[in-house]
Amino acid sequence: MSVKIRLQRHGKKGKPFYWVVAADARSKRDGKYLEKIGTYNPNTNPATIDLNVDCAVKWLNNGAQPTDTAKAILSYKGVLLKHHLEGGIRKGALTQEQADAKFATWLDAKTGKVDAKKDGLSKVQADAKAKAFKAEQDVNAKRLAAAAQAEADAIAAAAPAAEEVEAPAAEENNEETQA
């Protein structure tokens, strides 16, 4: 029986959510599986991956073959590196402590990169929000200025008309006093 490490789709339409599972290669995509190794949520940015590294390494040591997408996920989380380091331990090239130190160093660097990406995304999002707010304030200021100008024009247009109405009345009063 050949074992594959692959994704099993869950979630609703348009919002996929995957389980990373070790399954018999002959079973259906969303069918029976041997063991659930972790989860993968591509809906978040960056994608959320929760993986049991030791369990995945155990399946790789037993000969499980990851699919292309599962291989990318395993590589991203360091499972393939840990599997590689364990091969070095078996051959005698490394000690367990050296392998653990290398893996911890790699994991710290990877965590730093992911945190930097999250910080960059939040900064970009905050900048976009600030820019949109500034644009909205400019539009509101222009709208208020245009309304004030229109009101001033309306008052100015009404004032000469009132003077014209008062002027003929004043002329009639002058004529009456002269007669």
Secondary structure, 3 states (H helix, E strand, C coil): CCEEEEEEEEEECCEEEEEEEEEECCCCCCCCCCEEEEEEECCCCCCEEEECHHHHHHHHHCCCEECHHHHHHHHHHCHHHHHHHHHHHHHCCCCHHHHHHHHHHHHHHHHHHHHHHHHHHHHHHHHHHHHHHHHHHHHHHHHHHHHHHHHHHHHHHHHHHHHHHHHHHHHHHHHHHHC
